[in-house]
Amino acid sequence: MTYIEIGEWSVMQNAAQAVRTAVFVHEQGIAPEDEWDADDATALHAVLFDERGKPVGNARLLRPLGQVAKVGRMAVLREVRGHGCGARLLQALLREARKQGFKEVRLSAQRTAESFYATHGFTVMGEPFEELGIAHIEMRLSLV
């Protein structure tokens, strides 16, 4: 059975880095120095583990001041995509955002994942943009 653990970077770092390195660095070609940032230290990290305890998915929830949280660094290993892993991670972080009293969640979606987020109620805001050579779009979801 798969399971999700949610915690601070100090606890989740090794598992989160394994997934993000495989997806963002190796698969998408993002430079390691662009993948890791100061937000990791303050974010809440969700990692999905398979039945053997191997990390297969990751996402983080940034909790800035105010009523708006941000989901980021959502990644699922290629071999388990299409099996609901991303949906489980996203729902876990949305539950956490609601529990913490946030009114809205935003994210910068890679354009290839825009329809995935739309099926979970996110709507586009603003114009497409490029980040590290990858097309993105800002999206948001009201929690009220």
Backbone as CSV, one residue per row, in Angstrom:
resi,resn,N_x,N_y,N_z,CA_x,CA_y,CA_z,C_x,C_y,C_z
1,MET,0.831,-1.185,0.000,0.000,0.000,0.000,0.878,1.251,0.000
2,THR,0.508,2.220,-0.806,1.235,3.481,-0.838,0.769,4.366,0.311
3,TYR,1.611,5.328,0.675,1.258,6.227,1.765,1.961,7.561,1.577
4,ILE,1.389,8.600,2.172,1.946,9.948,2.103,2.409,10.356,3.484
5,GLU,3.600,10.909,3.541,4.095,11.536,4.767,4.241,13.023,4.494
6,ILE,3.860,13.824,5.471,3.967,15.276,5.369,4.826,15.763,6.518
7,GLY,5.791,16.613,6.203,6.652,17.115,7.256,7.567,18.228,6.788
8,GLU,8.368,18.675,7.717,9.334,19.731,7.451,10.508,19.183,6.640
9,TRP,11.278,20.086,6.049,12.423,19.730,5.205,13.439,18.875,5.950
10,SER,13.650,19.167,7.196,14.649,18.418,7.973,14.322,16.926,8.027
11,VAL,13.048,16.587,7.933,12.613,15.193,7.980,12.437,14.609,6.576
12,MET,11.943,15.415,5.650,11.540,14.928,4.330,12.593,15.127,3.244
13,GLN,13.700,15.771,3.553,14.675,16.177,2.541,15.167,15.035,1.654
14,ASN,15.631,13.943,2.228,16.204,12.867,1.410,15.193,12.302,0.425
15,ALA,13.979,12.051,0.889,12.943,11.489,0.019,12.526,12.494,-1.054
16,ALA,12.326,13.741,-0.659,11.918,14.770,-1.614,13.000,15.002,-2.665
17,GLN,14.242,15.044,-2.230,15.336,15.269,-3.177,15.447,14.127,-4.181
18,ALA,15.195,12.901,-3.762,15.285,11.769,-4.680,14.288,11.929,-5.826
19,VAL,13.059,12.299,-5.501,12.032,12.471,-6.527,12.334,13.677,-7.397
20,ARG,12.615,14.807,-6.786,12.855,16.029,-7.550,14.090,15.923,-8.425
21,THR,15.122,15.242,-7.954,16.312,15.048,-8.793,15.970,14.204,-10.015
22,ALA,15.236,13.120,-9.810,14.869,12.252,-10.935,14.019,12.995,-11.962
23,VAL,13.022,13.744,-11.504,12.081,14.393,-12.425,12.626,15.704,-12.976
24,PHE,12.992,16.616,-12.101,13.365,17.947,-12.569,14.791,18.022,-13.121
25,VAL,15.735,17.409,-12.442,17.130,17.505,-12.868,17.420,16.538,-14.020
26,HIS,17.150,15.247,-13.823,17.497,14.268,-14.856,16.527,14.278,-16.034
27,GLU,15.238,14.255,-15.767,14.257,14.160,-16.848,14.064,15.484,-17.582
28,GLN,13.928,16.583,-16.838,13.624,17.865,-17.470,14.849,18.737,-17.706
29,GLY,15.994,18.334,-17.202,17.232,19.053,-17.478,17.433,20.342,-16.709
30,ILE,16.762,20.496,-15.588,16.955,21.693,-14.761,18.259,21.540,-13.990
31,ALA,19.038,22.603,-13.959,20.318,22.573,-13.244,20.059,22.398,-11.751
32,PRO,20.839,21.542,-11.078,20.636,21.325,-9.638,20.612,22.628,-8.828
33,GLU,21.446,23.576,-9.194,21.477,24.831,-8.427,20.195,25.649,-8.602
34,ASP,19.413,25.356,-9.645,18.128,26.035,-9.830,16.981,25.289,-9.154
35,GLU,17.205,24.043,-8.821,16.138,23.230,-8.223,15.975,23.480,-6.724
36,TRP,17.047,23.659,-6.020,16.985,23.810,-4.558,16.977,25.284,-4.203
37,ASP,16.101,25.674,-3.289,16.031,27.074,-2.905,15.730,27.210,-1.415
38,ALA,15.776,28.440,-0.951,15.564,28.720,0.468,14.146,28.373,0.915
39,ASP,13.197,28.334,-0.008,11.818,28.006,0.355,11.677,26.588,0.897
40,ASP,12.594,25.694,0.521,12.518,24.327,1.039,12.535,24.302,2.565
41,ALA,13.325,25.180,3.154,13.491,25.183,4.616,12.211,25.569,5.356
42,THR,11.342,26.344,4.720,10.139,26.816,5.406,8.856,26.158,4.901
43,ALA,8.952,25.397,3.819,7.769,24.750,3.238,7.408,23.480,4.000
44,LEU,6.183,23.072,3.814,5.722,21.781,4.290,5.799,20.833,3.088
45,HIS,6.446,19.691,3.257,6.697,18.774,2.142,5.840,17.517,2.279
46,ALA,5.218,17.122,1.169,4.447,15.877,1.108,5.180,14.931,0.172
47,VAL,5.437,13.722,0.641,6.109,12.712,-0.182,5.232,11.468,-0.207
48,LEU,5.016,10.953,-1.409,4.272,9.713,-1.594,5.271,8.569,-1.728
49,PHE,5.077,7.547,-0.910,5.946,6.377,-0.914,5.180,5.181,-1.482
50,ASP,5.893,4.307,-2.209,5.253,3.087,-2.701,5.239,2.042,-1.590
51,GLU,4.731,0.859,-1.904,4.574,-0.189,-0.886,5.901,-0.686,-0.326
52,ARG,7.002,-0.415,-1.027,8.333,-0.808,-0.529,9.022,0.318,0.245
53,GLY,8.354,1.458,0.358,8.940,2.588,1.065,9.797,3.484,0.191
54,LYS,9.739,3.308,-1.139,10.500,4.148,-2.065,9.694,5.409,-2.365
55,PRO,10.327,6.597,-2.278,9.609,7.828,-2.620,9.336,7.882,-4.122
56,VAL,8.068,8.121,-4.488,7.689,8.155,-5.904,7.013,9.466,-6.302
57,GLY,6.694,10.322,-5.345,6.074,11.603,-5.645,6.371,12.610,-4.555
58,ASN,6.303,13.892,-4.927,6.645,14.958,-3.997,5.905,16.233,-4.379
59,ALA,5.573,17.026,-3.379,5.057,18.373,-3.580,5.317,19.144,-2.294
60,ARG,5.305,20.464,-2.406,5.511,21.266,-1.198,4.464,22.360,-1.121
61,LEU,4.202,22.781,0.103,3.246,23.852,0.381,4.003,24.993,1.032
62,LEU,4.070,26.103,0.316,4.685,27.309,0.869,3.615,28.055,1.651
63,ARG,4.009,28.520,2.819,3.047,29.163,3.708,3.471,30.596,3.982
64,PRO,3.327,31.453,2.969,3.713,32.851,3.178,2.729,33.546,4.111
65,LEU,3.050,34.742,4.486,2.124,35.515,5.312,0.877,35.825,4.499
66,GLY,-0.226,35.947,5.163,-1.461,36.261,4.462,-2.327,35.027,4.301
67,GLN,-3.308,35.125,3.429,-4.327,34.093,3.267,-4.086,33.165,2.069
68,VAL,-2.956,33.364,1.367,-2.694,32.603,0.145,-1.487,31.689,0.324
69,ALA,-1.705,30.386,0.146,-0.615,29.404,0.175,-0.213,29.106,-1.268
70,LYS,0.921,28.462,-1.437,1.387,28.124,-2.779,1.886,26.685,-2.810
71,VAL,1.388,25.927,-3.786,1.870,24.575,-4.038,2.993,24.666,-5.059
72,GLY,4.036,23.906,-4.845,5.138,23.925,-5.797,5.929,22.627,-5.781
73,ARG,6.838,22.532,-6.733,7.751,21.387,-6.865,7.006,20.041,-6.883
74,MET,5.840,20.045,-7.526,5.050,18.819,-7.651,5.712,17.928,-8.698
75,ALA,6.029,16.707,-8.304,6.709,15.784,-9.212,6.327,14.351,-8.870
76,VAL,6.134,13.543,-9.906,5.842,12.122,-9.753,6.766,11.379,-10.709
77,LEU,7.389,10.318,-10.216,8.283,9.533,-11.065,7.536,9.015,-12.291
78,ARG,8.216,9.023,-13.421,7.622,8.632,-14.697,6.909,7.275,-14.630
79,GLU,7.532,6.306,-13.939,6.982,4.946,-13.947,5.665,4.792,-13.189
80,VAL,5.284,5.790,-12.402,4.014,5.687,-11.673,3.012,6.773,-12.080
81,ARG,3.343,7.568,-13.084,2.408,8.589,-13.550,1.167,7.930,-14.138
82,GLY,0.049,8.631,-14.010,-1.200,8.129,-14.561,-1.940,7.181,-13.642
83,HIS,-1.466,7.075,-12.397,-2.101,6.170,-11.440,-2.666,6.912,-10.227
84,GLY,-2.861,8.218,-10.350,-3.473,8.991,-9.275,-2.522,9.519,-8.220
85,CYS,-1.226,9.334,-8.416,-0.251,9.790,-7.407,-0.269,11.308,-7.246
86,GLY,-0.262,12.020,-8.357,-0.281,13.479,-8.302,-1.536,13.993,-7.619
87,ALA,-2.670,13.379,-7.932,-3.931,13.788,-7.319,-3.891,13.591,-5.809
88,ARG,-3.341,12.484,-5.371,-3.254,12.222,-3.929,-2.367,13.258,-3.238
89,LEU,-1.232,13.578,-3.837,-0.337,14.582,-3.254,-1.017,15.946,-3.196
90,LEU,-1.644,16.338,-4.308,-2.305,17.633,-4.353,-3.410,17.711,-3.313
91,GLN,-4.236,16.684,-3.214,-5.327,16.688,-2.237,-4.797,16.742,-0.807
92,ALA,-3.700,16.067,-0.540,-3.104,16.107,0.802,-2.676,17.524,1.161
93,LEU,-2.064,18.237,0.216,-1.631,19.607,0.505,-2.809,20.566,0.572
94,LEU,-3.845,20.340,-0.224,-5.030,21.188,-0.135,-5.724,21.012,1.213
95,ARG,-5.789,19.776,1.704,-6.353,19.541,3.048,-5.529,20.287,4.103
96,GLU,-4.222,20.227,3.962,-3.340,20.910,4.907,-3.547,22.420,4.848
97,ALA,-3.683,22.970,3.647,-3.909,24.413,3.490,-5.230,24.826,4.142
98,ARG,-6.268,24.024,3.951,-7.560,24.317,4.594,-7.427,24.264,6.113
99,LYS,-6.741,23.231,6.598,-6.562,23.068,8.038,-5.823,24.265,8.643
100,GLN,-4.905,24.843,7.886,-4.142,25.991,8.380,-4.859,27.322,8.153
101,GLY,-6.044,27.271,7.552,-6.854,28.473,7.416,-6.604,29.311,6.189
102,PHE,-5.902,28.794,5.196,-5.683,29.559,3.970,-6.986,29.667,3.188
103,LYS,-7.180,30.795,2.520,-8.381,31.049,1.736,-8.193,30.709,0.266
104,GLU,-6.945,30.635,-0.175,-6.653,30.404,-1.589,-5.320,29.684,-1.710
105,VAL,-5.209,28.872,-2.758,-3.942,28.229,-3.082,-3.596,28.596,-4.521
106,ARG,-2.360,28.968,-4.730,-1.867,29.295,-6.072,-0.734,28.352,-6.428
107,LEU,-0.454,28.268,-7.714,0.683,27.490,-8.183,1.098,27.971,-9.561
108,SER,2.328,27.679,-9.920,2.845,27.929,-11.262,2.918,26.577,-11.954
109,ALA,1.951,26.309,-12.805,1.862,25.004,-13.457,2.684,24.980,-14.734
110,GLN,3.419,23.896,-14.936,3.985,23.689,-16.257,2.800,23.526,-17.197
111,ARG,2.882,24.110,-18.383,1.742,24.086,-19.302,1.294,22.661,-19.609
112,THR,2.207,21.706,-19.580,1.838,20.317,-19.835,0.974,19.739,-18.718
113,ALA,0.966,20.383,-17.554,0.171,19.906,-16.414,-1.051,20.791,-16.149
114,GLU,-1.275,21.774,-16.985,-2.377,22.719,-16.769,-3.727,22.006,-16.666
115,SER,-3.997,21.052,-17.534,-5.295,20.363,-17.498,-5.443,19.513,-16.234
116,PHE,-4.337,18.957,-15.741,-4.381,18.203,-14.486,-4.892,19.099,-13.361
117,TYR,-4.316,20.281,-13.228,-4.737,21.185,-12.158,-6.163,21.690,-12.387
118,ALA,-6.541,21.916,-13.642,-7.901,22.361,-13.951,-8.926,21.327,-13.499
119,THR,-8.615,20.039,-13.615,-9.556,19.010,-13.169,-9.725,19.021,-11.651
120,HIS,-8.814,19.668,-10.950,-8.902,19.781,-9.494,-9.428,21.153,-9.071
121,GLY,-9.979,21.899,-10.034,-10.633,23.164,-9.719,-9.793,24.412,-9.859
122,PHE,-8.539,24.286,-10.228,-7.685,25.464,-10.400,-8.062,26.185,-11.690
123,THR,-8.004,27.515,-11.652,-8.275,28.329,-12.838,-7.057,29.170,-13.170
124,VAL,-6.913,29.471,-14.441,-5.775,30.250,-14.943,-5.919,31.700,-14.520
125,MET,-4.796,32.295,-14.150,-4.743,33.724,-13.888,-3.491,34.273,-14.567
126,GLY,-3.650,35.317,-15.332,-2.502,35.913,-16.007,-2.152,35.222,-17.315
127,GLU,-0.995,35.567,-17.804,-0.510,35.093,-19.100,0.578,34.044,-18.913
128,PRO,0.740,33.173,-19.907,1.821,32.179,-19.841,3.187,32.860,-19.747
129,PHE,4.131,32.167,-19.128,5.491,32.688,-18.995,6.457,31.517,-18.999
130,GLU,7.726,31.824,-19.196,8.757,30.785,-19.151,9.558,30.900,-17.875
131,GLU,9.839,29.750,-17.298,10.712,29.676,-16.133,11.701,28.554,-16.381
132,LEU,12.980,28.892,-16.391,14.047,27.931,-16.662,13.827,27.193,-17.983
133,GLY,13.301,27.925,-18.974,13.099,27.362,-20.299,11.863,26.487,-20.439
134,ILE,11.007,26.454,-19.426,9.795,25.627,-19.451,8.580,26.545,-19.362
135,ALA,7.604,26.351,-20.271,6.389,27.165,-20.284,5.539,26.868,-19.050
136,HIS,5.093,27.936,-18.378,4.273,27.844,-17.174,3.053,28.761,-17.292
137,ILE,2.113,28.542,-16.384,0.955,29.430,-16.251,0.579,29.483,-14.767
138,GLU,0.251,30.672,-14.283,-0.201,30.813,-12.890,-1.650,30.336,-12.803
139,MET,-1.944,29.598,-11.727,-3.303,29.111,-11.505,-3.650,29.303,-10.033
140,ARG,-4.960,29.325,-9.752,-5.384,29.488,-8.370,-6.656,28.697,-8.101
141,LEU,-6.853,28.424,-6.809,-8.027,27.693,-6.341,-8.514,28.365,-5.073
142,SER,-9.780,28.740,-5.049,-10.365,29.298,-3.830,-10.726,28.159,-2.887
143,LEU,-10.419,28.321,-1.624,-10.734,27.310,-0.617,-11.965,27.682,0.201
144,VAL,-12.603,28.801,-0.152,-13.801,29.229,0.590,-15.047,29.041,-0.235
